[in-house]
Amino acid sequence: MIDFCLRSVYICIKGETMKMLVEIADNKAASFKELIKQHSYVKAKTISEPNAAILEEIMHIKKAFKNLEKVKAGKLKTRPASELLNEL
C-alpha cells in the first residue's frame, strides 16, 4: 500500500534539449519547487498524472523507433517472434 501520492514535474533546462519527468512525493513537492526556483536556467511546471503517463508512453514509443532504426542499420540484433512466444 502506498502511503503518499506522487506529483509529476516536467523540467526543461533552457538552452539544452534535456527534459526530465520527475516523480516527487506530495509532502516533498513544495521544498522541491523552492529548490528549482533558485536556478534561473530551470523551468518547471506540474503536470497531471494522466499527462505524465502519456509522456512516458511517448518516450517508450520514441525508444522503440530508435531501436527499429538500429535494427535496420544492422546495429541491433533481433530474434524471431516465434522464439519470443515460445518463451511465454
N, C-alpha and C positions, 0 to 999 in steps of 0.2 A: 504494500500500500504506500502510495506517495503522500507524504505529509506536507508538501508545499507545491505551489504552482510554478511553472516556468514561464518567463516572459522572453519573447524573442526580440532581439535588437539587430537591425540591419546597419552595418557600419561601412562607410565609404571613406577611404583615405584620399584626400584631394591630391591631384597630380599623378595618381597611380591608378591602375585598373584593379587594385586589390579591393575585394569586398568580402565581408565576413558575416555570417549568420551566427549569432551568439545566443545561447540559452542561459538565462540567469534566473535564479530563484527570486520570487517576488519580494521576499524580505531583504534581498540584497540589491534590488534594482535601483533604488534611489541613490545609494552610495556609488554604484557603478556609473550612473548617469553623471554624477558630480565629478567623478574621476575623468570621464570622457570630455566634459566641458572644459577641463583645464588645458586641453590640447586643441589649438585653433585649426590644426590640419585634419582633424577628425570630424566627420559629420555623421550623426546617428539619428535614427528615428525608430520608434517602437512600431512593430507590425503585429497583426493579429496572428493567432496560432494557425488558422487555415491558410493565410498568405505565406507564413513561414513554411508550411508543409508543401505548398505549391513551389516555392523557391527551391526547396530541397529536391523535389521531383525534377525540376528543370535542370538542376545541377547533375543529377543522375543521368538524365537523357543526354546532356551535353557530353558527359564522360563516355556514354555508350557510342555516340557518334565519333568521338576521338578514337576510341578503340577500333571501331569499324575502319576508320582511315588507316590505322596502323596495320590492320589485317590486310587491307588492300595493297598496302605498301610492302607487305611481307615482313614487317617488324614485330608482328604478334602472331603466335600460332593459334590455330583453332582445333576443335575436335568435332566429330560428327554428332548431331543431335541425338542419334540413336544411342550413342555411348553415354550421353548425359542421362537419357531416360532410363537406361538400364541400371544406373546407379540409384535411381529412385525406387 
